[in-house]
Amino acid sequence: MPQMQWKEPNATHILVMEDDKNIAKGLEMILTDDGFIVSVANDGQSALDAFKKQDFDLLIADIRLPDMDGMDVIKQVRRHTPDTKIITITGYVSTSLAVDAMKTGVTDFLPKPFSEEQIRSSVNETLKMHYATDENGAYVHTVSETDNLIQKREVLHVLDRTNEDQLFCHDLMEKGTAALAEYVLSDEAKDAIATGDLNWINTHVGELTQKQLKYVFACSQKKDWQL
């Protein structure tokens, strides 16, 4: 079978979350042969622990795990590392499960059993959607229009909430980015919200309403007072 001939200068790092050790080993061999750096987690907690130590470009996630629901792991990954792309694999297929997975930002949903060609194709297409080639033919990360729209929506949702939920607004003022753990936002976006960086928000999100600006102005006043 043809390999993908990946050209990423710093090899793409993939985490395989799969409790069936034979399947996990098979995926590790296939993807390693194709030039990726592959790590394996045999349960949900091990996968979450791995993400605490480093970021991964792609998560291949089994839904049924021995210790926790695979969808819960996926949702936590999406909250904390929204740039990580996700492919789900499962032997228990249902329309509702597939829809739920796609709503969390999962790129592809593969039912078991799948072939080597299917997993290679899924990985290749998932990464191609978010990487582009430079003049030397090397893959470089890009942010898709969909990712931009999701982040813009999330930033506006946070700012709207600061006007409607005083307790949340207080937590955000006091705790900073820690209060934004449930949102699918980049670290840069979280920092901009927490500090009320109007220049960043205007550049990446656009003009705000007067209500949305209240929190930004409150942050500015707090910074001036601290100085």
Beta strands, then each sheet from edge to edge (+ up, - down):
strand 1: 13-17
strand 2: 37-41
strand 3: 58-62
strand 4: 85-90
strand 5: 108-111
strand 6: 131-133
strand 7: 139-141
sheet 1: 2+ 1+ 3+ 4+ 5+
sheet 2: 6+ 7-
end
